[in-house]
Amino acid sequence: MSEFLLFNDIQQIVDNLSDVAQDFSGKTVLLTGGRGFLGRYFMEIFNLLNEKILKKNVEVIVLDNLITSGKEGAEIPFFENIEFINHNVIEKFISRKKIDYIIHAAGIASPYYYRAYPLETLEVAIHGTQNMLELAEANSAKLTFFSSSEIYGDPDPDNVPTKESYRGNVSCNGPRACYDESKRVGETLCNIYHNLKGVHTNTIRPFNVFGPGMQETDYRVLPNFTSRIKGNIPLQIYGTGKQTRTFCYITDAMEGFFRVILNGVPGEAYNIGNPNPEISVIDLIKKIEILLGKKIKYNKVNYPDSYPADEPNRRCPDIKKAKIQIKYIPKIDIDEGLRRFIQWSDKVYTGIQ
Ligand SMILES: NC(=O)c1ccc[n+]([C@@H]2O[C@H](COP(=O)([O-])OP(=O)(O)OC[C@H]3O[C@@H](n4cnc5c(N)ncnc54)[C@H](O)[C@@H]3O)[C@@H](O)[C@H]2O)c1
């Protein structure tokens, strides 16, 4: 078990999946982006499913070109029945084995990195997704595409919490367009392959997942804050700090992802996140202060060049569809999630940011 994750969390996820996981028994899964934050959880969970739950092992082929996976991702663990291949998914992948499930999680997810790699961000979501859809068609495999809550752009207040049916308010030229727009095209491709070629596709739109295992230099908000707290460096809030987010602890998110992969209605997209609470960045800092029992210094700054401006003002999922169709119910509240994350990051991070 990697020192970067918590065994209890992996165990909890596997326990929560005991009613559905048997469907992986004897099957082959292709996982892309398997050395990223979520991908590393997928690998550990499949390994524990093999050890504890499944009647016949699931075989997993993991693809990643390690472009943003950092030192955590570059350490490839050895697990029976899980094979890692260094592969860029914008190139075709030929599999020696018949594949039953494709989990397409490769992507460039952190705003800091998609600012640095705009073309790679676009290509993995468009060409990478089409390559995976071709493979799904050839293998009659079920494909799940990791899109993003960012496809909604900056929703108007009448559409917050945001339902899957909301069409979005997105700029095709803004600093975030390489990510938002390519994820939207990725979803369109899934719909075309589903409607035209009968491929079983599902789309997941995650809303700010957090937990142990996030890279310290990932520059998403929570690792950024906790690394600075560890280093006694004042936090930097981009913009007003009034922008809201919701935060979904990793055990809930992974359970939701697996429920979509196994039981999603063909062709459908699902929000996976935790709608409570919708919290501003300033209030998030206040929460961390209470948990740590100390004041935290912060400054409000303009968006630096390295970070894309044009942030959504509010972000909050409506998760009724996932509740009804796949029995997804988040269980870990923000205080408990933050407590686990901060305890972990305080041990693992060096405070270098
Ligand atoms: N974590 C979240 O809160 C969140 C929110 C919204 C969407 N998502 C989406 O979920 C997926 C996984 O997110 P994550 O947090 O694990 O991201 P991550 O950046 O930690 O991991 C993504 C992985 O994909 C790999 N990758 C990128 N381009 C590739 C390519 N061309 N070929 C092969 N591998 C490639 C990277 O090296 C990395 O290991 C991404 O597609 C992301 O856009 C995540």
PDBQT file of the ligand as one rigid body, heavy atoms in Angstrom, charges set to zero:
ROOT
HETATM    1  N1  LIG A 401     -10.062  15.204  -9.122  1.00  0.00    +0.000 N 
HETATM    2  C1  LIG A 401     -11.118  15.987  -9.391  1.00  0.00    +0.000 C 
HETATM    3  O1  LIG A 401     -11.673  16.645  -8.490  1.00  0.00    +0.000 OA
HETATM    4  C2  LIG A 401     -11.646  16.078 -10.793  1.00  0.00    +0.000 A 
HETATM    5  C3  LIG A 401     -12.644  17.027 -11.043  1.00  0.00    +0.000 A 
HETATM    6  C4  LIG A 401     -13.148  17.118 -12.337  1.00  0.00    +0.000 A 
HETATM    7  C5  LIG A 401     -12.693  16.265 -13.339  1.00  0.00    +0.000 A 
HETATM    8  N2  LIG A 401     -11.720  15.350 -13.059  1.00  0.00    +0.000 N 
HETATM    9  C6  LIG A 401     -11.257  14.495 -14.184  1.00  0.00    +0.000 C 
HETATM   10  O2  LIG A 401     -11.007  13.178 -13.706  1.00  0.00    +0.000 OA
HETATM   11  C7  LIG A 401      -9.845  12.630 -14.332  1.00  0.00    +0.000 C 
HETATM   12  C8  LIG A 401      -8.837  12.219 -13.272  1.00  0.00    +0.000 C 
HETATM   13  O3  LIG A 401      -8.570  13.339 -12.424  1.00  0.00    +0.000 OA
HETATM   14  P1  LIG A 401      -7.313  13.368 -11.445  1.00  0.00    +0.000 P 
HETATM   15  O4  LIG A 401      -7.663  14.285 -10.345  1.00  0.00    +0.000 OA
HETATM   16  O5  LIG A 401      -6.871  11.983 -11.161  1.00  0.00    +0.000 OA
HETATM   17  O6  LIG A 401      -6.243  14.065 -12.403  1.00  0.00    +0.000 OA
HETATM   18  P2  LIG A 401      -4.633  13.934 -12.373  1.00  0.00    +0.000 P 
HETATM   19  O7  LIG A 401      -4.127  15.095 -13.135  1.00  0.00    +0.000 OA
HETATM   20  O8  LIG A 401      -4.175  13.723 -10.981  1.00  0.00    +0.000 OA
HETATM   21  O9  LIG A 401      -4.364  12.594 -13.173  1.00  0.00    +0.000 OA
HETATM   22  C9  LIG A 401      -4.563  12.468 -14.557  1.00  0.00    +0.000 C 
HETATM   23  C10 LIG A 401      -3.542  11.490 -15.100  1.00  0.00    +0.000 C 
HETATM   24  O10 LIG A 401      -3.695  11.434 -16.526  1.00  0.00    +0.000 OA
HETATM   25  C11 LIG A 401      -2.400  11.331 -17.107  1.00  0.00    +0.000 C 
HETATM   26  N3  LIG A 401      -2.448  11.800 -18.502  1.00  0.00    +0.000 N 
HETATM   27  C12 LIG A 401      -2.666  13.061 -18.947  1.00  0.00    +0.000 A 
HETATM   28  N4  LIG A 401      -2.606  13.098 -20.289  1.00  0.00    +0.000 NA
HETATM   29  C13 LIG A 401      -2.372  11.816 -20.701  1.00  0.00    +0.000 A 
HETATM   30  C14 LIG A 401      -2.220  11.205 -21.978  1.00  0.00    +0.000 A 
HETATM   31  N5  LIG A 401      -2.290  11.924 -23.109  1.00  0.00    +0.000 N 
HETATM   32  N6  LIG A 401      -1.991   9.878 -22.031  1.00  0.00    +0.000 NA
HETATM   33  C15 LIG A 401      -1.917   9.132 -20.900  1.00  0.00    +0.000 A 
HETATM   34  N7  LIG A 401      -2.042   9.654 -19.669  1.00  0.00    +0.000 NA
HETATM   35  C16 LIG A 401      -2.287  10.988 -19.564  1.00  0.00    +0.000 A 
HETATM   36  C17 LIG A 401      -1.514  12.185 -16.220  1.00  0.00    +0.000 C 
HETATM   37  O11 LIG A 401      -0.150  11.835 -16.314  1.00  0.00    +0.000 OA
HETATM   38  C18 LIG A 401      -2.082  11.885 -14.820  1.00  0.00    +0.000 C 
HETATM   39  O12 LIG A 401      -1.399  10.821 -14.199  1.00  0.00    +0.000 OA
HETATM   40  C19 LIG A 401      -9.291  13.722 -15.264  1.00  0.00    +0.000 C 
HETATM   41  O13 LIG A 401      -9.734  13.450 -16.577  1.00  0.00    +0.000 OA
HETATM   42  C20 LIG A 401      -9.920  14.993 -14.739  1.00  0.00    +0.000 C 
HETATM   43  O14 LIG A 401     -10.074  15.951 -15.756  1.00  0.00    +0.000 OA
HETATM   44  C21 LIG A 401     -11.185  15.246 -11.809  1.00  0.00    +0.000 A 
ENDROOT
TORSDOF 0
